Amino acid sequence: MTAAAHPVRMGLPIPNSKLGMWLFLGTEIMLFTAFIGTFIVLRLGSRGWPTDPHVTHINVWAGAINTFILLFSSYLVVVAHDKLLQNKPSAARLAIIGALVCGLAFLGIKSVEYRGKFDHGIIPGRIPENESQAMENVLRQVDARMERLVASLPVEGDKRDVRLTAVDQELLDLKAKSEPTPAEVIQLKTLESFKTTWDALLPAYLNLRDHARDKISFTVPFAELENVRASQTSAPPLSFSEFVDEFEKVRQSDALKGVLGNVVVTQPIVYGNLFASTYFFVTGFHAIHVIVGLLLFLIILAWGPGCSALFVENCGLYWHFVDVVWIFLFPLIYIL
Amino acid sequence: MTDSHASHGRTYLMIFVILCCLTVVSVIADEVKVADRSVVLAIVAAIAMAKATCVVLYFMHLKFERGWKYLLLGPTLLLAASVPFALAADLAFHYYANDVPQQREFERLEAASTSSDHVAAPH
């Protein structure tokens, strides 16, 4: 028996591509352990972390369905590899198509969940963590809509005050015209409609803003706020629920329905921003990995019947890793 | 690639069924309202570990791989644990109470909730 008959093989007893994939997965393990571990540590160190599903809008059933979908896709990938080893490329192809559909379904459910969070104002850096911030959050949105309303007017000027002065001047000029052109008639109607809205919006905003700033109940009228402030007498305090009731009255008024209809009132959530940041960061990073996995499935399908079992195995290793990450994320995010 | 390869289809299907059952147990553990959440924590953590082990051993074939898996994954897991381990002492396991606005707000809400319970309680 000579050395030539049995050449010495250097390195680990696995194909280079599989070794490469495992080394890559090693780096991924370190990355996700850091993410998940940090998530756990932050949560343990934050007494009062939001867990109520009515507050966080986390739906355990959405997470459970997504878990089944990923588990099923993992099963399909391993079946695809098994079928290729049995020289059954058509069955393998069907299994990969199934895994691809599962991955797309996972992302679809995830995006519906993300949409729900956005609709409820669960966005990092945008969540009020106490009642003052919650009121400020509503006022900030109202102010932004006022800014947009003024910016949309067909008058000159960069700043809000300049544009409002221009509106008043333009209205005076248009009304003074004895025979206005059709374009001027339209302009007049637009500006008059704006003035009606603005005259309702501005005092309502100032009323909300000043009561929120002074933390004084709406039982004290707006006109008396200055006196209460100056005399430094005690006044009934303002609660967030009272503020929301007053805002809803303003929002429901006929003149302002179209302007304030989509203002999101977010209840204060202690540690809400840390929760939202970690939630979107960890699940978002996982979703990016799912997308990469789907691209790998597309490569397998594009390759056709000639695709090697080793390539499918390597893609499968990656996909199973994505599945393992979700196995830990599901209880951490949806249950605990 | 030959068709003489023995199929592992039955094993894979069994593992998939086990994984599904374990997921169902996790959801049930959450839905059953146990007063002590640490019991739920222990159950779902153990289930997650069991599920991950099943996937890694069977779907990722580590059960059938040779000794290189220890050489490659041992140092990786050790390094992976270092970040949360390093952060834990400072963020989660200190003797003092955090003095941050969120903590004060949480304590205020807890106090308000306790006092409203007292008011609501029948005498």
Interface residues (C-beta under 8 A of the other chain):
Chain A: L12 P13 I14 W22 L23 G26 T27 I29 M30 T33 A34 I36 G37 T38 I40 V41 L42 L44 G45 S46 R47 G48 V60 W61 A64 T67 F68 L71 F72 S74 Y75 V77 V78 V79 D82 L84 L85 Q86 N87 K88 E129 N130 P268 V270 Y271 A309 E313 G316 L317 H320 F321 D323 V324 I327 F328 F330 P331 Y334 I335 L336
Chain B: M1 T2 D3 H5 S7 H8 G9 Y12 L13 I15 F16 L19 C20 T23 S26 V27 A29 D30 E31 R37 V40 L41 V44 A45 I47 A48 K51 A52 V55 V56 Y58 F59 M60 H61 E65 R66 W68 L71 L72 L73 T76 L77 L79 A80 A81 V83 P84 F85 L87 A88 L91 A92 F93 H94 N98 P101 Q102 Q103 E105 F106 L109
